[in-house]
Amino acid sequence: MYAILDIETTGGQFNEEGITEIAIYKFDGHEIVDQFISLVNPEIPIQPFVVKLTGINNAMLRSAPKFFEVAKRIIEITNDCVLVAHNADFDYRILRTEFRRLGYDFNLKTLCTVELSKKLLPEQASHSLGKLVRALGIPMADRHRASGDAMATVKLFKMLLDKDLEKEIVKELIKTEVQKGIAPKLFSIIENLPSKTGVYYIHNQEGKIIFIGKSKNIKKRVNQHFTGITHSAKKIQTEVFTVTYEETGSELIGVLKEMEEIKINRPIYNRMSRKNNYSWAIYSEKNTEGYLTLKLQKADGRKKEITSYLTLQEGKNALSHISSDFKLCQKLTGLYETKTHCFQYSINECDGACVGSVSPTEYNLRVTDFISKNSFENKSMVIVDRGRNINERSAILVENGEYKGYAFFDLNYQIHQIEILKNIIIPMQNSRDTRKTIQAYLRKNKGFKIINF
């Protein structure tokens, strides 16, 4: 659990500042579960430049509670949490100073989103909160007020958790829980998991990831691990300490994320990445009469394929639909072997490319239309899919035929420029497997939108 904090102060001499406003959002890694926001009477004047910056003046604070009146609530909401803030050293020092004045030793582990963003977003020109949220397309209200800055930090931290593909932040949190002796039983682990689409991570007592999986129903899938009787299931049941997860909303992102993170983290109980073996592919070549033909053949890495399939039957079924959708001749797509015309021509469903009734130029336009719509070659597009909630969408970026990564964005802050998307993208490795996974998803699913650029 994280307590994401922002504090506004009076300004002044080091360690003599007073708190004027405090905002704390208790965050479980997915959503805010509690919050505390309050003005605070510092009992000392506010520096004029701070009044100008924050809009908080002395008159506003006369009837506000003093720090000792809110101290108990602060302890309650931060209990057993890691304290997160943008420039955490400052906020933590101010808070500890106030508690020290009351004779209480306030002591928590901290995480600084400035340091995290420098590590996970090294390409950003500035890591100040204001410039960072603008560059990343994070909506922000009430700048330089505690609630606005703390909420922006929550959204930034959520993005940093997504960017942390090695899961170092989560592993450290689990180590903290182990030190406190928290050891949930299997049924309580399952109870806290969502019945939603995403990727899940099974950790041992050291916080190490021992298994990564993806599912359209995380709770149901993890329950299968915990009730399974296979050798690997029994080992997982013995070693599991906790399960963390990331909702993806989009099933495609779940598949791509699982593939990538298994390669990065190499969990002991994941079989060597079960490759999607796209062993059949469609190729195009020109025959002696000048017609572009399509051939379904065993995949050959030396040749430029248009699209590929897991099985021969899947490829034949797809080729049949392609012939129908693009009005292609079944003889020239290899579906009907004959020395004369194809069967479709005899029932007036082929316009005669097989007997030369249609010119190669006219027929080849239909073939190239199919190729351009199904090949990744030099294609640049954004696949907009469902997000993790109704106010969000996901975006998968393919540029010049290469898979670049994915991002989530708020519906209230639409992505209008590709450069903004590139700022928030979670970069992923491009490979034949990822390209084929995306192509297969586009063939089999609906409900997404494609933006070509």
RAKA-V410511 format. One line per field, one symbol per residue. ss: DSSP state (h for helix, s for strand, l for the rest). psi: psi as a letter, one per 30 degrees, with the letter a starting at -180 (. if undefined). burial: I if it has 9 or more other C-alpha atoms within 8 Angstrom, else O. A space follows every 10 residues. Layout:
ss=???
psi=???
burial=???
This chain:
ss=lssssssssl llllllllss ssssssslll lssssssssl sllllllhhh hhhhlllhhh hllllshhhh hhhhhhhhll lssssllhhh hhhhhhhhhh hlllllllls sshhhhhhhh llllllllhh hhhhhhllll lllllhhhhh hhhhhhhhhh hhhllllhhh hhhhhhhhhl lllllhhhhh hllllllsss ssslllllss sssssllhhh hhhhhhhlll hhhhhhhhhl lsssssslll hhhhhhhhhh hhhhhlllll llllllllls ssssssllll lsssssssll llllllsssl lhhhhhhhhh hhhhhlllll llllllllll llhhhhllll llhhhllllh hhhhhhhhhh hhhhllllll ssssssllll lssssssssl lsssssssss lllllllhhh hhhhlsslll lhhhhhhhhh hhhhllllss ssl
psi=kkjkkkkklf lakkggllkf kkkkkkkgfe lkfllkkklk jfgllkkefe eeefgkleef feglklefff eeeeeeffkg lkkkljieee eeeeeeeeee fggkjjjlkl kkfeeeeeef hffkekglee eeeeeggkkk lhkgkeeeee eeeeeeeeee eefiffheee eeeeeeeeff gjikleefee egklhlkakl jkkafgfkkf kklllfjeee eeeeefglgl eeeeeeeefk elklljkfdk eeeeeeeeee feeefhkegk ljjjkjiifk lklklkaffg kklkkjlkkj ffljlellle leeeeeeeee eeeeeghlkf efggfjklfb lleeefghgk ggefggfkle eeefeeefee eeffkfjgkk lkjjalaflf glllkkkkkh gkkeallklk ffikjfkfee efefkjklkk leeeeeeeee eeefllflkk jk.
burial=IIIIIIIIII IOOOOOIIII IIIIIIIIOO OIOOIIIOII IIOOOIIOOI IOOIOIOOOO IOOIIIIOOI IOOIOOIIOO IIIIIIIIOO IIOIIIIIII OOOOOOOOOI IIIIOIIIOI OOOIOOIOIO IIIIIIIIOI OOIIIIIIII IIIIIIIIOI IOOIOOOOOO IIIIIOIIOO OOOOOOOOII OOIOIIIIII IIIIIOIOII IIOIIIIIIO IIIOIIOOOO OOIIOIIOOI IIIOIOIIII IOIIIIIIII IIOOOOIOOI OOOOOOOIII IIIIOIOOOO IIIIIIOOIO OOOOIIIIII IOOIIIOOII OIIOOIIIII IIIIIIOOOO IIOIIIOOOI IIIIOOOIOI OOIIOIIOII IOOIIIOOII IIIIIIIIOO OIIIIIIIII IIIIIIIIII OOIOOOOOOI IOOIIIOIOI OOOIIIIIII IOOOOOOIOO OOO
